[in-house]
Amino acid sequence: MISYVCRYRLMKMYKKELTKEEKAKLEKLRNNIQRYQELLTWQKLRRAEKKMLELRLKYDYRSTRREMLMDKYLVTLRPHAKKKDNWYD
């Protein structure tokens, strides 16, 4: 069994130099990968923002509904609300 240090030395000995074309292809690949990673990051952010807005809408609706019901309840507690001549009911 070859130790880790020996393996590293062997790899260093047989390391091949890259040609200009190979370096260009490698750089192009790196740029492609980086671009897609950035796109995925932006997509994830947009999804999170969309979900947050949907949740805000959902709970804002509930709070608005609760306020409307509370207003209706408070209106009926007013003394003039119990009169018989309420034309707006």
C-alpha positions as CSV (number, residue, x, y, z in Angstrom):
1,M,0.0,0.0,0.0
2,I,1.3,3.4,-1.0
3,S,1.3,6.1,1.7
4,Y,-0.4,9.4,1.1
5,V,2.9,11.3,0.9
6,C,4.3,8.9,-1.7
7,R,1.1,9.1,-3.7
8,Y,1.3,12.9,-3.7
9,R,4.9,12.8,-4.8
10,L,4.0,10.4,-7.7
11,M,1.2,12.6,-8.8
12,K,3.5,15.6,-8.7
13,M,6.1,13.7,-10.8
14,Y,3.6,12.7,-13.5
15,K,1.7,16.0,-13.5
16,K,1.0,16.9,-17.1
17,E,1.2,20.5,-18.3
18,L,-1.9,21.8,-20.0
19,T,-1.9,23.2,-23.4
20,K,-3.3,26.6,-24.2
21,E,-6.4,25.0,-25.8
22,E,-7.0,22.9,-22.7
23,K,-6.5,25.8,-20.4
24,A,-9.0,27.8,-22.5
25,K,-11.6,25.0,-22.4
26,L,-11.0,24.6,-18.6
27,E,-11.5,28.4,-18.1
28,K,-14.7,28.3,-20.2
29,L,-16.0,25.4,-18.2
30,R,-15.2,27.2,-14.9
31,N,-17.0,30.3,-16.2
32,N,-20.0,28.3,-17.3
33,I,-20.2,26.6,-13.9
34,Q,-19.9,29.9,-12.1
35,R,-22.6,31.5,-14.2
36,Y,-25.1,28.6,-13.6
37,Q,-24.3,28.7,-9.8
38,E,-25.2,32.5,-9.8
39,L,-28.4,31.8,-11.8
40,L,-29.4,29.1,-9.3
41,T,-28.7,31.5,-6.4
42,W,-30.9,34.2,-8.0
43,Q,-33.6,31.7,-8.6
44,K,-33.5,30.5,-5.0
45,L,-33.7,34.1,-3.8
46,R,-36.7,34.8,-6.1
47,R,-38.5,31.7,-4.9
48,A,-37.9,32.7,-1.3
49,E,-39.2,36.2,-2.0
50,K,-42.3,34.9,-3.8
51,K,-43.0,32.5,-0.9
52,M,-42.6,35.3,1.6
53,L,-45.0,37.6,-0.4
54,E,-47.5,34.8,-0.6
55,L,-47.3,34.2,3.2
56,R,-47.6,37.9,3.8
57,L,-50.7,38.1,1.6
58,K,-52.2,35.1,3.4
59,Y,-51.7,36.5,6.9
60,D,-52.5,40.1,5.9
61,Y,-55.9,38.8,4.6
62,R,-56.5,37.0,7.9
63,S,-55.7,40.1,9.9
64,T,-57.9,42.2,7.7
65,R,-60.7,39.8,8.1
66,R,-60.2,39.7,11.8
67,E,-60.2,43.5,12.0
68,M,-63.4,43.7,9.9
69,L,-65.1,41.2,12.2
70,M,-63.9,43.1,15.3
71,D,-65.2,46.4,13.8
72,K,-68.6,44.8,13.1
73,Y,-68.7,43.5,16.7
74,L,-67.6,46.9,18.1
75,V,-70.2,48.7,16.0
76,T,-73.0,46.5,17.4
77,L,-71.8,47.3,20.9
78,R,-72.4,51.0,20.4
79,P,-75.6,52.4,22.1
80,H,-77.1,53.8,18.9
81,A,-76.6,50.5,17.1
82,K,-79.4,48.9,19.2
83,K,-82.0,51.4,18.0
84,K,-84.7,50.2,15.7
85,D,-84.3,53.0,13.1
86,N,-81.0,52.0,11.7
87,W,-81.4,52.7,8.0
88,Y,-77.9,51.4,7.1
89,D,-78.5,47.8,8.1
